[in-house]
Amino acid sequence: QVQLVESGGGLVQAGGSLRLSCVASGRTFNSFGMGWFRQAPGKEREFVVAIRRSGSSTYSSDSVKGRFTVSRDNAKNTVYLQMNSLKPDDTAVYYCAATFNDSPYYSTWAQTGNYNYWGQGTQVTVSS
């Protein structure tokens, strides 16, 4: 089993920044590719960003490209989501997720079914 715990969410004004963290425990962290998803009220969970096991490649949705950056520190069992230039449309619960499938294809990373473990989520609210 793997436990994922997100932190760093909160309330921020439009144009501001937040950094989310997700700490993993239970298995070797560098066995997993990691993704971030978000879910706004009344909407489906959507892909945000992902990073391969080694950190060599990252993938971003068009809606956050150029504003959000994913990184990982395998020594600390942690993946980060740096969010800049935040917009009210970024308001959602943000989830990190872990997958055994270290695919080279964006389409795989964007699918919720690709992930084996999920965190409980952290709320991000962006005010206008």
PLY file of the C-alpha trace (Angstrom):
ply
format ascii 1.0
element vertex 128
property float x
property float y
property float z
element edge 127
property int vertex1
property int vertex2
end_header
0.00 0.00 0.00
0.95 3.61 -0.58
-0.28 6.58 1.38
-0.30 10.01 -0.24
-0.82 13.17 1.78
-1.24 16.55 0.10
-0.66 19.91 1.73
-0.22 23.55 0.81
-3.69 24.44 -0.36
-5.47 27.60 0.71
-7.02 30.87 -0.37
-5.11 33.14 -2.73
-5.94 36.14 -4.87
-5.94 35.93 -8.63
-2.43 36.34 -9.97
-0.91 34.82 -6.85
1.04 31.62 -6.31
0.83 28.48 -4.22
3.00 25.41 -3.91
1.37 22.10 -3.16
3.27 19.15 -1.74
2.43 15.46 -1.72
4.36 13.13 0.55
4.29 9.42 -0.16
4.88 6.58 2.25
4.61 2.82 2.19
6.68 1.86 -0.85
9.73 3.04 -2.73
8.79 6.44 -4.05
10.88 6.24 -7.20
8.85 3.21 -8.28
6.01 5.54 -9.17
5.14 8.10 -11.74
3.18 10.89 -10.08
0.29 13.01 -11.25
-1.79 15.92 -10.06
-5.48 16.18 -10.80
-8.16 18.62 -9.73
-11.89 18.58 -9.30
-14.16 21.59 -9.11
-17.71 21.38 -7.71
-20.05 19.75 -10.20
-17.24 18.84 -12.58
-15.28 15.72 -13.39
-11.79 15.19 -12.08
-9.34 16.56 -14.61
-5.67 16.05 -15.30
-3.27 18.85 -14.40
0.34 17.67 -14.59
2.45 14.54 -14.25
6.07 13.55 -13.84
7.88 10.33 -14.60
9.68 8.26 -11.98
13.08 9.79 -12.61
11.75 13.29 -13.14
13.15 13.23 -16.66
9.85 14.12 -18.31
6.79 16.09 -17.32
3.37 16.49 -18.87
0.93 19.39 -18.50
-2.60 20.08 -19.57
-3.13 23.01 -21.89
-5.07 24.88 -19.23
-2.04 25.15 -16.93
0.88 25.04 -19.35
3.29 27.87 -18.67
1.79 28.56 -15.24
2.11 25.31 -13.29
5.27 23.27 -12.80
5.64 19.78 -11.35
8.80 18.51 -9.72
9.83 15.73 -7.38
12.44 15.02 -4.76
12.88 11.26 -4.57
15.08 11.57 -1.49
12.17 13.21 0.34
9.41 11.04 -1.16
7.72 14.24 -2.26
6.19 15.64 -5.40
5.47 19.35 -5.75
3.08 21.44 -7.77
4.16 25.04 -8.15
1.20 27.13 -9.28
1.76 30.66 -10.56
-0.52 33.26 -12.13
-3.50 31.63 -10.51
-6.98 32.28 -11.89
-10.42 31.83 -10.33
-10.96 28.92 -12.73
-8.14 27.09 -10.94
-10.34 26.79 -7.85
-10.73 23.08 -7.06
-9.69 20.26 -4.80
-6.25 19.12 -5.94
-5.29 15.48 -5.71
-1.97 13.77 -6.16
-1.85 10.24 -7.50
0.73 7.51 -8.01
1.06 5.02 -10.83
3.26 2.02 -11.56
2.86 2.77 -15.25
5.74 5.06 -16.23
4.42 5.65 -19.72
6.06 7.89 -22.34
2.64 8.97 -23.60
0.72 12.05 -22.47
-2.62 10.36 -23.07
-1.82 7.71 -20.47
-0.88 10.22 -17.81
-4.11 12.14 -18.34
-6.36 9.20 -17.51
-7.53 8.74 -13.92
-7.68 4.97 -14.52
-3.90 4.91 -14.98
-3.31 5.63 -11.30
-3.11 3.10 -8.52
-3.18 5.35 -5.45
-4.75 8.69 -4.58
-4.41 11.25 -1.84
-7.31 12.79 0.03
-7.00 16.17 -1.71
-6.29 19.75 -0.70
-8.54 22.72 -1.43
-7.27 25.60 -3.54
-9.48 28.68 -3.78
-8.58 31.61 -6.02
-10.50 34.82 -5.45
-11.04 37.42 -8.15
0 1
1 2
2 3
3 4
4 5
5 6
6 7
7 8
8 9
9 10
10 11
11 12
12 13
13 14
14 15
15 16
16 17
17 18
18 19
19 20
20 21
21 22
22 23
23 24
24 25
25 26
26 27
27 28
28 29
29 30
30 31
31 32
32 33
33 34
34 35
35 36
36 37
37 38
38 39
39 40
40 41
41 42
42 43
43 44
44 45
45 46
46 47
47 48
48 49
49 50
50 51
51 52
52 53
53 54
54 55
55 56
56 57
57 58
58 59
59 60
60 61
61 62
62 63
63 64
64 65
65 66
66 67
67 68
68 69
69 70
70 71
71 72
72 73
73 74
74 75
75 76
76 77
77 78
78 79
79 80
80 81
81 82
82 83
83 84
84 85
85 86
86 87
87 88
88 89
89 90
90 91
91 92
92 93
93 94
94 95
95 96
96 97
97 98
98 99
99 100
100 101
101 102
102 103
103 104
104 105
105 106
106 107
107 108
108 109
109 110
110 111
111 112
112 113
113 114
114 115
115 116
116 117
117 118
118 119
119 120
120 121
121 122
122 123
123 124
124 125
125 126
126 127
